[in-house]
Amino acid sequence: MTVEIPHKWHVSMIGAKGHLIREISEECGGVHIRFPNENMQSDKVYLRGQKEEVEKARKRLLEAANDRVSGKYVRFNFK
């Protein structure tokens, strides 16, 4: 399955050291989430795994993208 997320948001969606993507993947049963290479300028993000878990990951990714677009995104650093 693919989900369309504007290319300009990919770096912030991946997060520092892939933190956000790993978090979503773990929450969604280990779904594989693959963003295109930076030089491709593609908006397509690929998801692979069990159907129900892929749909859950797709929704989480879209929520995170919408937060960035709407300005709701705030980065917190907890130690």
C-alpha positions, 0 to 999 in steps of 0.5 A: 500500500502507498500513502501520499505525504508531501515530500517536504514533510518526509524528513520531519516525519521520519524523525531523529534517527528514524524515531517516529517511523520506528514508533509507528512501526512498532505500534502497528505490528512491525509494519515496514514503512519506506520513504523514497530517496530524497533525490526522487522528490516523490510523495509516495510512502510505501507500507507493507505488512498485515492489512489491518496493521498497514491501515493503522500505520497509514492513519497514524502517518496521515495524522502526523502529516496533518499535524505538521501541515496545520502547525500542530506539530511541536517537538518535545525532547524528554530525557 
